[in-house]
């Protein structure tokens, strides 16, 4: 069984490496960088996170979300400032993990996760359309028909291969089979070599050549914070998704530390920054990669492509890689989310759609943050509506209010509106046995209520406060009374 697992990891790693190369090259070009920087970053980050990270089977590399973040920095200040930013961003990731903040990913609601997955699937598919262009124009005629045919052939192999055998990853068979057919038949189609030449040497240690002073810190710090935030967010969400697919548990804090250390090393060796890549992770998992070896093999193979195998790798047709990524997009999209649209609350439906659309048109970080804000506002609104009060007159002529629910910023107004101060008797009792005080707004609401009764010449007595509520009131200098 162990030998089978090792074999599966090796084959999955090789398959994933083929899918990593064009993505890393494309992202490097988007960021106005030498393609080798993307490949070096992918080799270092993929290998180190696989060895030391908290989620075996997950693939990290030079991701597109990170490339988009640093375009302006590269254009304005140059490559050396980028490398310094990658190092600083890595240090922030390490600090995030050491502070054990990875658990914050639990704050992401399930509808946001569905929107994130659906948005990324659409982004992956749309990114492949760029390969149907040449010189800023769409392909036409024979080149277009050949491209479409090869993409369709690749997808057919990936879908049909598992019906014949599962001994070899179908994506690997598709890439090698279509590549062999193109070269034997001499079909006119674009290859990986048309994107960039990837031959190179070993990455060399070289500290970023920037003046280490406050001016430099002022330039790189905002980009480093944004890079760390985007990278951590995408990594933690991908980790959650991998946990669901593999039905196992990863360690987010350990993954954050490993990712940060990998980015520091990448920046010091001339590589791009990176994070988890959901498309390549999906390829690795669907190809049978479950252990650390699959990520290590993927990373080392990228280095082998650069050092030894570039003449062969550059002959792989882009159509084969595009076909594989289309399959990844189709398998990544949470189709089940469409079937439950009429079965879940409307606010959850809107959240899924909003996060999906924002992911496609802006970026992942903005989409997830917006989703969390929408979820938090909805949660606050629902809890505020659940606050209610029972009231009745006591035998001694006083009035008792028994309030149920949670008192916080959103429920302050409903809380105060429950009291009929003008018509209440002189003595009023507030029973807080079933009322939970959450924030300073709750304390201020109680203080306001007491002041209103005092102004009306009436006395408010508060009973059955929990120890936590008493402590909150004591800190704020409010006597329960």
TORKOL-4160 file (C-alpha; in steps of 0.2 Angstrom, whole numbers, padded with zeros to 4 digits, m for minus):
481
<pt num="1" X="0000" Y="0000" Z="0000"/>
<pt num="2" X="0014" Y="0012" Z="0004"/>
<pt num="3" X="0023" Y="0008" Z="m0012"/>
<pt num="4" X="0006" Y="0012" Z="m0021"/>
<pt num="5" X="0005" Y="0029" Z="m0012"/>
<pt num="6" X="0023" Y="0034" Z="m0016"/>
<pt num="7" X="0020" Y="0030" Z="m0034"/>
<pt num="8" X="0003" Y="0040" Z="m0034"/>
<pt num="9" X="0012" Y="0055" Z="m0027"/>
<pt num="10" X="0026" Y="0054" Z="m0039"/>
<pt num="11" X="0015" Y="0053" Z="m0054"/>
<pt num="12" X="0004" Y="0067" Z="m0047"/>
<pt num="13" X="0019" Y="0078" Z="m0044"/>
<pt num="14" X="0025" Y="0076" Z="m0062"/>
<pt num="15" X="0007" Y="0080" Z="m0069"/>
<pt num="16" X="0006" Y="0095" Z="m0058"/>
<pt num="17" X="0023" Y="0102" Z="m0063"/>
<pt num="18" X="0017" Y="0102" Z="m0081"/>
<pt num="19" X="0002" Y="0113" Z="m0076"/>
<pt num="20" X="0013" Y="0124" Z="m0065"/>
<pt num="21" X="0025" Y="0130" Z="m0078"/>
<pt num="22" X="0013" Y="0140" Z="m0090"/>
<pt num="23" X="0004" Y="0147" Z="m0075"/>
<pt num="24" X="0020" Y="0153" Z="m0067"/>
<pt num="25" X="0027" Y="0160" Z="m0083"/>
<pt num="26" X="0010" Y="0169" Z="m0087"/>
<pt num="27" X="0010" Y="0177" Z="m0069"/>
<pt num="28" X="0028" Y="0183" Z="m0071"/>
<pt num="29" X="0024" Y="0191" Z="m0087"/>
<pt num="30" X="0009" Y="0199" Z="m0080"/>
<pt num="31" X="0020" Y="0207" Z="m0066"/>
<pt num="32" X="0033" Y="0212" Z="m0079"/>
<pt num="33" X="0046" Y="0200" Z="m0073"/>
<pt num="34" X="0058" Y="0188" Z="m0081"/>
<pt num="35" X="0049" Y="0171" Z="m0083"/>
<pt num="36" X="0063" Y="0162" Z="m0073"/>
<pt num="37" X="0058" Y="0172" Z="m0058"/>
<pt num="38" X="0041" Y="0164" Z="m0058"/>
<pt num="39" X="0049" Y="0147" Z="m0061"/>
<pt num="40" X="0062" Y="0149" Z="m0047"/>
<pt num="41" X="0048" Y="0155" Z="m0035"/>
<pt num="42" X="0037" Y="0140" Z="m0040"/>
<pt num="43" X="0052" Y="0128" Z="m0036"/>
<pt num="44" X="0056" Y="0136" Z="m0020"/>
<pt num="45" X="0039" Y="0139" Z="m0013"/>
<pt num="46" X="0031" Y="0122" Z="m0019"/>
<pt num="47" X="0046" Y="0112" Z="m0012"/>
<pt num="48" X="0047" Y="0120" Z="0005"/>
<pt num="49" X="0029" Y="0121" Z="0009"/>
<pt num="50" X="0027" Y="0103" Z="0004"/>
<pt num="51" X="0041" Y="0098" Z="0015"/>
<pt num="52" X="0037" Y="0108" Z="0030"/>
<pt num="53" X="0019" Y="0115" Z="0028"/>
<pt num="54" X="0003" Y="0109" Z="0037"/>
<pt num="55" X="m0007" Y="0102" Z="0023"/>
<pt num="56" X="0001" Y="0088" Z="0013"/>
<pt num="57" X="m0006" Y="0087" Z="m0005"/>
<pt num="58" X="m0008" Y="0106" Z="m0007"/>
<pt num="59" X="0002" Y="0114" Z="m0020"/>
<pt num="60" X="0009" Y="0132" Z="m0018"/>
<pt num="61" X="0018" Y="0142" Z="m0031"/>
<pt num="62" X="0020" Y="0159" Z="m0040"/>
<pt num="63" X="0001" Y="0163" Z="m0039"/>
<pt num="64" X="m0008" Y="0175" Z="m0050"/>
<pt num="65" X="m0016" Y="0184" Z="m0035"/>
<pt num="66" X="0001" Y="0189" Z="m0029"/>
<pt num="67" X="0007" Y="0194" Z="m0046"/>
<pt num="68" X="m0008" Y="0207" Z="m0048"/>
<pt num="69" X="m0004" Y="0214" Z="m0031"/>
<pt num="70" X="0014" Y="0219" Z="m0036"/>
<pt num="71" X="0013" Y="0225" Z="m0054"/>
<pt num="72" X="0013" Y="0244" Z="m0049"/>
<pt num="73" X="0028" Y="0241" Z="m0037"/>
<pt num="74" X="0038" Y="0233" Z="m0051"/>
<pt num="75" X="0034" Y="0246" Z="m0064"/>
<pt num="76" X="0037" Y="0261" Z="m0052"/>
<pt num="77" X="0052" Y="0255" Z="m0042"/>
<pt num="78" X="0060" Y="0239" Z="m0051"/>
<pt num="79" X="0063" Y="0221" Z="m0047"/>
<pt num="80" X="0074" Y="0223" Z="m0032"/>
<pt num="81" X="0061" Y="0232" Z="m0022"/>
<pt num="82" X="0049" Y="0217" Z="m0027"/>
<pt num="83" X="0062" Y="0205" Z="m0020"/>
<pt num="84" X="0063" Y="0215" Z="m0004"/>
<pt num="85" X="0044" Y="0215" Z="m0003"/>
<pt num="86" X="0043" Y="0197" Z="m0005"/>
<pt num="87" X="0055" Y="0194" Z="0010"/>
<pt num="88" X="0045" Y="0206" Z="0021"/>
<pt num="89" X="0029" Y="0199" Z="0016"/>
<pt num="90" X="0036" Y="0182" Z="0020"/>
<pt num="91" X="0041" Y="0188" Z="0038"/>
<pt num="92" X="0023" Y="0194" Z="0040"/>
<pt num="93" X="0016" Y="0177" Z="0036"/>
<pt num="94" X="0028" Y="0169" Z="0048"/>
<pt num="95" X="0022" Y="0181" Z="0062"/>
<pt num="96" X="0004" Y="0177" Z="0057"/>
<pt num="97" X="0007" Y="0159" Z="0060"/>
<pt num="98" X="0017" Y="0160" Z="0076"/>
<pt num="99" X="0003" Y="0171" Z="0083"/>
<pt num="100" X="m0008" Y="0156" Z="0079"/>
<pt num="101" X="m0020" Y="0167" Z="0069"/>
<pt num="102" X="m0024" Y="0153" Z="0056"/>
<pt num="103" X="m0039" Y="0149" Z="0065"/>
<pt num="104" X="m0047" Y="0165" Z="0059"/>
<pt num="105" X="m0051" Y="0156" Z="0043"/>
<pt num="106" X="m0066" Y="0148" Z="0053"/>
<pt num="107" X="m0074" Y="0166" Z="0052"/>
<pt num="108" X="m0077" Y="0163" Z="0034"/>
<pt num="109" X="m0095" Y="0157" Z="0032"/>
<pt num="110" X="m0099" Y="0142" Z="0020"/>
<pt num="111" X="m0108" Y="0153" Z="0007"/>
<pt num="112" X="m0092" Y="0164" Z="0006"/>
<pt num="113" X="m0082" Y="0148" Z="0003"/>
<pt num="114" X="m0094" Y="0142" Z="m0011"/>
<pt num="115" X="m0093" Y="0160" Z="m0019"/>
<pt num="116" X="m0074" Y="0159" Z="m0018"/>
<pt num="117" X="m0073" Y="0142" Z="m0026"/>
<pt num="118" X="m0085" Y="0147" Z="m0040"/>
<pt num="119" X="m0076" Y="0163" Z="m0043"/>
<pt num="120" X="m0059" Y="0155" Z="m0044"/>
<pt num="121" X="m0066" Y="0142" Z="m0056"/>
<pt num="122" X="m0072" Y="0155" Z="m0067"/>
<pt num="123" X="m0056" Y="0165" Z="m0066"/>
<pt num="124" X="m0046" Y="0149" Z="m0071"/>
<pt num="125" X="m0057" Y="0146" Z="m0086"/>
<pt num="126" X="m0056" Y="0164" Z="m0092"/>
<pt num="127" X="m0037" Y="0165" Z="m0090"/>
<pt num="128" X="m0036" Y="0151" Z="m0103"/>
<pt num="129" X="m0045" Y="0161" Z="m0116"/>
<pt num="130" X="m0029" Y="0172" Z="m0117"/>
<pt num="131" X="m0021" Y="0157" Z="m0126"/>
<pt num="132" X="m0033" Y="0159" Z="m0140"/>
<pt num="133" X="m0026" Y="0175" Z="m0144"/>
<pt num="134" X="m0011" Y="0180" Z="m0154"/>
<pt num="135" X="m0004" Y="0198" Z="m0156"/>
<pt num="136" X="m0019" Y="0205" Z="m0146"/>
<pt num="137" X="m0031" Y="0197" Z="m0158"/>
<pt num="138" X="m0041" Y="0181" Z="m0158"/>
<pt num="139" X="m0035" Y="0166" Z="m0167"/>
<pt num="140" X="m0045" Y="0162" Z="m0183"/>
<pt num="141" X="m0046" Y="0150" Z="m0197"/>
<pt num="142" X="m0035" Y="0134" Z="m0196"/>
<pt num="143" X="m0025" Y="0139" Z="m0180"/>
<pt num="144" X="m0041" Y="0142" Z="m0171"/>
<pt num="145" X="m0049" Y="0125" Z="m0177"/>
<pt num="146" X="m0033" Y="0116" Z="m0172"/>
<pt num="147" X="m0032" Y="0124" Z="m0155"/>
<pt num="148" X="m0050" Y="0120" Z="m0152"/>
<pt num="149" X="m0048" Y="0102" Z="m0158"/>
<pt num="150" X="m0033" Y="0099" Z="m0147"/>
<pt num="151" X="m0041" Y="0106" Z="m0132"/>
<pt num="152" X="m0057" Y="0095" Z="m0134"/>
<pt num="153" X="m0045" Y="0080" Z="m0137"/>
<pt num="154" X="m0036" Y="0084" Z="m0121"/>
<pt num="155" X="m0052" Y="0086" Z="m0111"/>
<pt num="156" X="m0059" Y="0070" Z="m0118"/>
<pt num="157" X="m0044" Y="0060" Z="m0113"/>
<pt num="158" X="m0045" Y="0067" Z="m0095"/>
<pt num="159" X="m0063" Y="0062" Z="m0094"/>
<pt num="160" X="m0062" Y="0045" Z="m0102"/>
<pt num="161" X="m0046" Y="0039" Z="m0096"/>
<pt num="162" X="m0052" Y="0034" Z="m0078"/>
<pt num="163" X="m0064" Y="0022" Z="m0087"/>
<pt num="164" X="m0050" Y="0012" Z="m0094"/>
<pt num="165" X="m0037" Y="0013" Z="m0080"/>
<pt num="166" X="m0033" Y="0023" Z="m0064"/>
<pt num="167" X="m0015" Y="0017" Z="m0064"/>
<pt num="168" X="m0009" Y="0034" Z="m0072"/>
<pt num="169" X="m0016" Y="0051" Z="m0069"/>
<pt num="170" X="m0027" Y="0055" Z="m0084"/>
<pt num="171" X="m0020" Y="0073" Z="m0085"/>
<pt num="172" X="m0002" Y="0067" Z="m0087"/>
<pt num="173" X="m0008" Y="0055" Z="m0101"/>
<pt num="174" X="m0018" Y="0069" Z="m0110"/>
<pt num="175" X="m0003" Y="0081" Z="m0109"/>
<pt num="176" X="0010" Y="0069" Z="m0115"/>
<pt num="177" X="m0002" Y="0060" Z="m0128"/>
<pt num="178" X="m0007" Y="0077" Z="m0136"/>
<pt num="179" X="0011" Y="0083" Z="m0136"/>
<pt num="180" X="0017" Y="0068" Z="m0144"/>
<pt num="181" X="0003" Y="0068" Z="m0157"/>
<pt num="182" X="0007" Y="0087" Z="m0161"/>
<pt num="183" X="0025" Y="0084" Z="m0164"/>
<pt num="184" X="0023" Y="0068" Z="m0174"/>
<pt num="185" X="0010" Y="0075" Z="m0185"/>
<pt num="186" X="0018" Y="0092" Z="m0186"/>
<pt num="187" X="0002" Y="0101" Z="m0182"/>
<pt num="188" X="0003" Y="0120" Z="m0182"/>
<pt num="189" X="m0001" Y="0126" Z="m0165"/>
<pt num="190" X="0007" Y="0136" Z="m0151"/>
<pt num="191" X="0019" Y="0128" Z="m0138"/>
<pt num="192" X="0025" Y="0132" Z="m0121"/>
<pt num="193" X="0041" Y="0139" Z="m0130"/>
<pt num="194" X="0031" Y="0152" Z="m0138"/>
<pt num="195" X="0027" Y="0160" Z="m0121"/>
<pt num="196" X="0045" Y="0160" Z="m0115"/>
<pt num="197" X="0062" Y="0151" Z="m0115"/>
<pt num="198" X="0064" Y="0143" Z="m0099"/>
<pt num="199" X="0082" Y="0137" Z="m0099"/>
<pt num="200" X="0092" Y="0143" Z="m0085"/>
<pt num="201" X="0104" Y="0139" Z="m0071"/>
<pt num="202" X="0102" Y="0136" Z="m0052"/>
<pt num="203" X="0094" Y="0151" Z="m0042"/>
<pt num="204" X="0108" Y="0160" Z="m0034"/>
<pt num="205" X="0108" Y="0168" Z="m0016"/>
<pt num="206" X="0107" Y="0187" Z="m0018"/>
<pt num="207" X="0100" Y="0199" Z="m0005"/>
<pt num="208" X="0089" Y="0212" Z="m0013"/>
<pt num="209" X="0099" Y="0227" Z="m0018"/>
<pt num="210" X="0089" Y="0241" Z="m0010"/>
<pt num="211" X="0094" Y="0254" Z="0003"/>
<pt num="212" X="0088" Y="0247" Z="0019"/>
<pt num="213" X="0081" Y="0263" Z="0027"/>
<pt num="214" X="0064" Y="0270" Z="0032"/>
<pt num="215" X="0061" Y="0277" Z="0015"/>
<pt num="216" X="0062" Y="0259" Z="0007"/>
<pt num="217" X="0051" Y="0253" Z="0021"/>
<pt num="218" X="0038" Y="0266" Z="0017"/>
<pt num="219" X="0038" Y="0260" Z="m0001"/>
<pt num="220" X="0038" Y="0241" Z="0002"/>
<pt num="221" X="0027" Y="0240" Z="0018"/>
<pt num="222" X="0010" Y="0243" Z="0010"/>
<pt num="223" X="0014" Y="0230" Z="m0004"/>
<pt num="224" X="0021" Y="0218" Z="0009"/>
<pt num="225" X="0005" Y="0219" Z="0020"/>
<pt num="226" X="m0006" Y="0217" Z="0005"/>
<pt num="227" X="0004" Y="0202" Z="m0002"/>
<pt num="228" X="0004" Y="0193" Z="0015"/>
<pt num="229" X="m0015" Y="0196" Z="0017"/>
<pt num="230" X="m0019" Y="0190" Z="m0001"/>
<pt num="231" X="m0007" Y="0175" Z="0001"/>
<pt num="232" X="m0013" Y="0169" Z="0018"/>
<pt num="233" X="m0031" Y="0171" Z="0013"/>
<pt num="234" X="m0030" Y="0161" Z="m0003"/>
<pt num="235" X="m0019" Y="0148" Z="0006"/>
<pt num="236" X="m0031" Y="0146" Z="0021"/>
<pt num="237" X="m0046" Y="0144" Z="0010"/>
<pt num="238" X="m0037" Y="0132" Z="m0001"/>
<pt num="239" X="m0032" Y="0122" Z="0014"/>
<pt num="240" X="m0050" Y="0122" Z="0020"/>
<pt num="241" X="m0055" Y="0115" Z="0003"/>
<pt num="242" X="m0042" Y="0102" Z="0003"/>
<pt num="243" X="m0047" Y="0096" Z="0020"/>
<pt num="244" X="m0065" Y="0094" Z="0013"/>
<pt num="245" X="m0059" Y="0084" Z="m0002"/>
<pt num="246" X="m0047" Y="0073" Z="0007"/>
<pt num="247" X="m0058" Y="0071" Z="0022"/>
<pt num="248" X="m0043" Y="0075" Z="0033"/>
<pt num="249" X="m0037" Y="0089" Z="0044"/>
<pt num="250" X="m0023" Y="0101" Z="0040"/>
<pt num="251" X="m0014" Y="0113" Z="0052"/>
<pt num="252" X="m0016" Y="0131" Z="0046"/>
<pt num="253" X="m0004" Y="0139" Z="0058"/>
<pt num="254" X="0010" Y="0128" Z="0052"/>
<pt num="255" X="0006" Y="0131" Z="0034"/>
<pt num="256" X="0007" Y="0150" Z="0037"/>
<pt num="257" X="0024" Y="0148" Z="0045"/>
<pt num="258" X="0030" Y="0137" Z="0031"/>
<pt num="259" X="0023" Y="0148" Z="0017"/>
<pt num="260" X="0031" Y="0163" Z="0025"/>
<pt num="261" X="0048" Y="0155" Z="0026"/>
<pt num="262" X="0046" Y="0149" Z="0008"/>
<pt num="263" X="0043" Y="0167" Z="0003"/>
<pt num="264" X="0058" Y="0174" Z="0012"/>
<pt num="265" X="0069" Y="0161" Z="0004"/>
<pt num="266" X="0061" Y="0164" Z="m0013"/>
<pt num="267" X="0064" Y="0183" Z="m0012"/>
<pt num="268" X="0083" Y="0180" Z="m0007"/>
<pt num="269" X="0085" Y="0169" Z="m0022"/>
<pt num="270" X="0077" Y="0180" Z="m0035"/>
<pt num="271" X="0060" Y="0172" Z="m0035"/>
<pt num="272" X="0043" Y="0179" Z="m0035"/>
<pt num="273" X="0031" Y="0178" Z="m0020"/>
<pt num="274" X="0018" Y="0165" Z="m0020"/>
<pt num="275" X="0004" Y="0155" Z="m0010"/>
<pt num="276" X="m0007" Y="0140" Z="m0012"/>
<pt num="277" X="m0014" Y="0138" Z="m0030"/>
<pt num="278" X="m0031" Y="0130" Z="m0030"/>
<pt num="279" X="m0030" Y="0124" Z="m0049"/>
<pt num="280" X="m0014" Y="0115" Z="m0047"/>
<pt num="281" X="m0020" Y="0108" Z="m0030"/>
<pt num="282" X="m0035" Y="0101" Z="m0038"/>
<pt num="283" X="m0024" Y="0093" Z="m0052"/>
<pt num="284" X="m0013" Y="0085" Z="m0039"/>
<pt num="285" X="m0027" Y="0079" Z="m0028"/>
<pt num="286" X="m0037" Y="0072" Z="m0043"/>
<pt num="287" X="m0021" Y="0064" Z="m0049"/>
<pt num="288" X="m0019" Y="0054" Z="m0033"/>
<pt num="289" X="m0007" Y="0066" Z="m0024"/>
<pt num="290" X="m0010" Y="0065" Z="m0005"/>
<pt num="291" X="0007" Y="0065" Z="0003"/>
<pt num="292" X="0021" Y="0078" Z="0004"/>
<pt num="293" X="0031" Y="0069" Z="m0009"/>
<pt num="294" X="0019" Y="0075" Z="m0023"/>
<pt num="295" X="0022" Y="0093" Z="m0019"/>
<pt num="296" X="0041" Y="0090" Z="m0018"/>
<pt num="297" X="0041" Y="0081" Z="m0035"/>
<pt num="298" X="0031" Y="0095" Z="m0043"/>
<pt num="299" X="0044" Y="0108" Z="m0036"/>
<pt num="300" X="0059" Y="0098" Z="m0041"/>
<pt num="301" X="0053" Y="0094" Z="m0058"/>
<pt num="302" X="0051" Y="0113" Z="m0061"/>
<pt num="303" X="0069" Y="0115" Z="m0057"/>
<pt num="304" X="0073" Y="0100" Z="m0069"/>
<pt num="305" X="0063" Y="0109" Z="m0083"/>
<pt num="306" X="0074" Y="0124" Z="m0081"/>
<pt num="307" X="0091" Y="0115" Z="m0079"/>
<pt num="308" X="0089" Y="0100" Z="m0091"/>
<pt num="309" X="0073" Y="0097" Z="m0099"/>
<pt num="310" X="0068" Y="0114" Z="m0107"/>
<pt num="311" X="0070" Y="0109" Z="m0125"/>
<pt num="312" X="0057" Y="0095" Z="m0122"/>
<pt num="313" X="0046" Y="0105" Z="m0111"/>
<pt num="314" X="0045" Y="0120" Z="m0123"/>
<pt num="315" X="0038" Y="0108" Z="m0136"/>
<pt num="316" X="0022" Y="0104" Z="m0126"/>
<pt num="317" X="0007" Y="0112" Z="m0135"/>
<pt num="318" X="m0002" Y="0125" Z="m0125"/>
<pt num="319" X="m0018" Y="0117" Z="m0130"/>
<pt num="320" X="m0015" Y="0102" Z="m0120"/>
<pt num="321" X="m0012" Y="0113" Z="m0104"/>
<pt num="322" X="m0027" Y="0123" Z="m0108"/>
<pt num="323" X="m0038" Y="0108" Z="m0109"/>
<pt num="324" X="m0032" Y="0101" Z="m0093"/>
<pt num="325" X="m0036" Y="0118" Z="m0084"/>
<pt num="326" X="m0053" Y="0119" Z="m0092"/>
<pt num="327" X="m0056" Y="0102" Z="m0084"/>
<pt num="328" X="m0049" Y="0109" Z="m0067"/>
<pt num="329" X="m0061" Y="0124" Z="m0069"/>
<pt num="330" X="m0076" Y="0113" Z="m0072"/>
<pt num="331" X="m0071" Y="0101" Z="m0057"/>
<pt num="332" X="m0068" Y="0116" Z="m0045"/>
<pt num="333" X="m0084" Y="0124" Z="m0048"/>
<pt num="334" X="m0096" Y="0120" Z="m0034"/>
<pt num="335" X="m0111" Y="0114" Z="m0045"/>
<pt num="336" X="m0120" Y="0109" Z="m0030"/>
<pt num="337" X="m0122" Y="0127" Z="m0025"/>
<pt num="338" X="m0133" Y="0130" Z="m0040"/>
<pt num="339" X="m0145" Y="0116" Z="m0035"/>
<pt num="340" X="m0148" Y="0123" Z="m0017"/>
<pt num="341" X="m0151" Y="0141" Z="m0023"/>
<pt num="342" X="m0170" Y="0139" Z="m0020"/>
<pt num="343" X="m0167" Y="0129" Z="m0004"/>
<pt num="344" X="m0157" Y="0141" Z="0007"/>
<pt num="345" X="m0161" Y="0158" Z="0014"/>
<pt num="346" X="m0160" Y="0173" Z="0001"/>
<pt num="347" X="m0146" Y="0181" Z="0011"/>
<pt num="348" X="m0135" Y="0166" Z="0008"/>
<pt num="349" X="m0139" Y="0165" Z="m0010"/>
<pt num="350" X="m0135" Y="0184" Z="m0012"/>
<pt num="351" X="m0118" Y="0181" Z="m0003"/>
<pt num="352" X="m0113" Y="0167" Z="m0014"/>
<pt num="353" X="m0117" Y="0177" Z="m0030"/>
<pt num="354" X="m0109" Y="0193" Z="m0023"/>
<pt num="355" X="m0092" Y="0184" Z="m0018"/>
<pt num="356" X="m0092" Y="0175" Z="m0035"/>
<pt num="357" X="m0094" Y="0191" Z="m0045"/>
<pt num="358" X="m0082" Y="0201" Z="m0034"/>
<pt num="359" X="m0069" Y="0187" Z="m0036"/>
<pt num="360" X="m0070" Y="0187" Z="m0055"/>
<pt num="361" X="m0070" Y="0206" Z="m0057"/>
<pt num="362" X="m0058" Y="0212" Z="m0043"/>
<pt num="363" X="m0048" Y="0200" Z="m0033"/>
<pt num="364" X="m0050" Y="0186" Z="m0020"/>
<pt num="365" X="m0046" Y="0196" Z="m0005"/>
<pt num="366" X="m0059" Y="0210" Z="m0008"/>
<pt num="367" X="m0072" Y="0196" Z="m0012"/>
<pt num="368" X="m0069" Y="0187" Z="0004"/>
<pt num="369" X="m0068" Y="0202" Z="0015"/>
<pt num="370" X="m0085" Y="0208" Z="0007"/>
<pt num="371" X="m0092" Y="0191" Z="0010"/>
<pt num="372" X="m0087" Y="0191" Z="0028"/>
<pt num="373" X="m0094" Y="0209" Z="0030"/>
<pt num="374" X="m0111" Y="0204" Z="0022"/>
<pt num="375" X="m0112" Y="0189" Z="0033"/>
<pt num="376" X="m0108" Y="0199" Z="0049"/>
<pt num="377" X="m0121" Y="0212" Z="0045"/>
<pt num="378" X="m0134" Y="0199" Z="0042"/>
<pt num="379" X="m0129" Y="0190" Z="0058"/>
<pt num="380" X="m0131" Y="0206" Z="0067"/>
<pt num="381" X="m0148" Y="0210" Z="0059"/>
<pt num="382" X="m0155" Y="0193" Z="0063"/>
<pt num="383" X="m0149" Y="0193" Z="0081"/>
<pt num="384" X="m0155" Y="0211" Z="0084"/>
<pt num="385" X="m0173" Y="0205" Z="0078"/>
<pt num="386" X="m0173" Y="0191" Z="0090"/>
<pt num="387" X="m0172" Y="0202" Z="0106"/>
<pt num="388" X="m0189" Y="0203" Z="0115"/>
<pt num="389" X="m0196" Y="0207" Z="0132"/>
<pt num="390" X="m0210" Y="0200" Z="0143"/>
<pt num="391" X="m0218" Y="0212" Z="0155"/>
<pt num="392" X="m0230" Y="0212" Z="0169"/>
<pt num="393" X="m0235" Y="0221" Z="0185"/>
<pt num="394" X="m0230" Y="0214" Z="0202"/>
<pt num="395" X="m0242" Y="0213" Z="0217"/>
<pt num="396" X="m0233" Y="0228" Z="0225"/>
<pt num="397" X="m0237" Y="0239" Z="0211"/>
<pt num="398" X="m0220" Y="0239" Z="0203"/>
<pt num="399" X="m0217" Y="0233" Z="0185"/>
<pt num="400" X="m0205" Y="0219" Z="0179"/>
<pt num="401" X="m0197" Y="0218" Z="0162"/>
<pt num="402" X="m0189" Y="0201" Z="0158"/>
<pt num="403" X="m0178" Y="0204" Z="0142"/>
<pt num="404" X="m0172" Y="0189" Z="0131"/>
<pt num="405" X="m0159" Y="0190" Z="0118"/>
<pt num="406" X="m0142" Y="0198" Z="0115"/>
<pt num="407" X="m0138" Y="0216" Z="0118"/>
<pt num="408" X="m0125" Y="0223" Z="0106"/>
<pt num="409" X="m0124" Y="0238" Z="0094"/>
<pt num="410" X="m0137" Y="0232" Z="0082"/>
<pt num="411" X="m0150" Y="0228" Z="0096"/>
<pt num="412" X="m0148" Y="0244" Z="0107"/>
<pt num="413" X="m0163" Y="0253" Z="0099"/>
<pt num="414" X="m0175" Y="0238" Z="0099"/>
<pt num="415" X="m0170" Y="0236" Z="0118"/>
<pt num="416" X="m0173" Y="0254" Z="0123"/>
<pt num="417" X="m0190" Y="0254" Z="0113"/>
<pt num="418" X="m0196" Y="0239" Z="0124"/>
<pt num="419" X="m0198" Y="0251" Z="0139"/>
<pt num="420" X="m0213" Y="0262" Z="0142"/>
<pt num="421" X="m0205" Y="0275" Z="0153"/>
<pt num="422" X="m0218" Y="0288" Z="0153"/>
<pt num="423" X="m0232" Y="0276" Z="0159"/>
<pt num="424" X="m0222" Y="0264" Z="0170"/>
<pt num="425" X="m0224" Y="0265" Z="0189"/>
<pt num="426" X="m0211" Y="0273" Z="0200"/>
<pt num="427" X="m0202" Y="0256" Z="0204"/>
<pt num="428" X="m0196" Y="0246" Z="0189"/>
<pt num="429" X="m0186" Y="0230" Z="0189"/>
<pt num="430" X="m0176" Y="0223" Z="0174"/>
<pt num="431" X="m0172" Y="0205" Z="0175"/>
<pt num="432" X="m0157" Y="0201" Z="0164"/>
<pt num="433" X="m0157" Y="0182" Z="0167"/>
<pt num="434" X="m0159" Y="0179" Z="0149"/>
<pt num="435" X="m0150" Y="0194" Z="0142"/>
<pt num="436" X="m0132" Y="0194" Z="0137"/>
<pt num="437" X="m0121" Y="0209" Z="0136"/>
<pt num="438" X="m0109" Y="0209" Z="0122"/>
<pt num="439" X="m0100" Y="0225" Z="0119"/>
<pt num="440" X="m0099" Y="0243" Z="0125"/>
<pt num="441" X="m0115" Y="0248" Z="0116"/>
<pt num="442" X="m0124" Y="0236" Z="0127"/>
<pt num="443" X="m0116" Y="0245" Z="0143"/>
<pt num="444" X="m0121" Y="0262" Z="0136"/>
<pt num="445" X="m0138" Y="0256" Z="0132"/>
<pt num="446" X="m0141" Y="0251" Z="0151"/>
<pt num="447" X="m0133" Y="0267" Z="0156"/>
<pt num="448" X="m0145" Y="0277" Z="0145"/>
<pt num="449" X="m0160" Y="0267" Z="0151"/>
<pt num="450" X="m0156" Y="0271" Z="0169"/>
<pt num="451" X="m0153" Y="0290" Z="0165"/>
<pt num="452" X="m0170" Y="0290" Z="0157"/>
<pt num="453" X="m0179" Y="0283" Z="0172"/>
<pt num="454" X="m0170" Y="0294" Z="0184"/>
<pt num="455" X="m0175" Y="0309" Z="0173"/>
<pt num="456" X="m0193" Y="0303" Z="0175"/>
<pt num="457" X="m0191" Y="0302" Z="0194"/>
<pt num="458" X="m0192" Y="0283" Z="0194"/>
<pt num="459" X="m0180" Y="0270" Z="0200"/>
<pt num="460" X="m0173" Y="0256" Z="0189"/>
<pt num="461" X="m0167" Y="0240" Z="0198"/>
<pt num="462" X="m0157" Y="0227" Z="0188"/>
<pt num="463" X="m0157" Y="0209" Z="0193"/>
<pt num="464" X="m0148" Y="0193" Z="0188"/>
<pt num="465" X="m0133" Y="0199" Z="0179"/>
<pt num="466" X="m0121" Y="0186" Z="0174"/>
<pt num="467" X="m0103" Y="0187" Z="0181"/>
<pt num="468" X="m0097" Y="0192" Z="0164"/>
<pt num="469" X="m0109" Y="0206" Z="0162"/>
<pt num="470" X="m0105" Y="0213" Z="0180"/>
<pt num="471" X="m0087" Y="0213" Z="0175"/>
<pt num="472" X="m0091" Y="0223" Z="0159"/>
<pt num="473" X="m0101" Y="0235" Z="0169"/>
<pt num="474" X="m0088" Y="0237" Z="0182"/>
<pt num="475" X="m0074" Y="0241" Z="0170"/>
<pt num="476" X="m0085" Y="0254" Z="0162"/>
<pt num="477" X="m0089" Y="0262" Z="0179"/>
<pt num="478" X="m0108" Y="0258" Z="0178"/>
<pt num="479" X="m0116" Y="0252" Z="0194"/>
<pt num="480" X="m0129" Y="0238" Z="0190"/>
<pt num="481" X="m0140" Y="0245" Z="0204"/>
